[in-house]
Amino acid sequence: VAVSQANKDYFAQFIPEDRITVVSTGVDTEYFHPNEAAEQPNHAVFTGSYDWMPNGDAMDWYAEDILPLVRRDVPELQTWAVGKAPTQAMLRRSQQDPAFHVTGRVDDVRPYIERGSVYIVPMRSGSGTRLKVFEAMACGKAIVSTRAGAEGLPVEHGKSMILADTAADFAGEMVRVMRDPELRMRLGREARALVEGRYSWNRVGDEFESI
């Protein structure tokens, strides 16, 4: 059982393809749900465990290459890096920059996701599907992601989320999303509808049971 078509393609190098089935990872769409009243202007949120290298690399790239570009247009930007095992580079930046918040491990990520006016996934590596992305989608958040960050998800640029792979494009899309409330609402509704229709635990459980 593979969790994405990319994983299936990899495993098919070693075993017959007809022995591999893709079953999506899923999300609890009752636990994670929209809370539009909690959104704060110009807040960017990323969640993850930073002892996994791709997450630490994502925050390094964001802080060094993307964040300065966003601040040219949105100087009041607040960034929240939520999750356990933050890197030393993240901790140093949080000490030097009062608008770069590093929480460490939290009992409940929902209040932090809900706070964001944009949920960011600046990942450049890793494989599988991103549980963090499913959670943000279920919360109805507008998401800006790299294509690597959206691996395993049937999304197109501009529908359900925004995709950008260079620092300049990523920063520009963040600014556009934060400045456009109608765009945020549309992306959030599309993201929520996608996970409700295809990635709720009931739906994924049915797929797995059928195997």
Buried (B, 14 or more C-beta within 10 A) or exposed (E): EBBBEBBBEEBBEEEEEEEBEBBBBBBEBEEBBBBEEBBEEBBBBBBBEBEEEBBBBBBBBBBEBBBEBBBEBBEEBBBBBBBEBBBEBBBEBBEEEEBBBBBEEEEEBBEBBBBBBBBBBBBBEBEEBBEBBBBBBBBBBBBBBBBBBBBBBEBEEEBBBBBBEEBEBBBBBBBBBBBEEEBBBBBBBBBBEBBBEBBBBEBBEEBEEEE
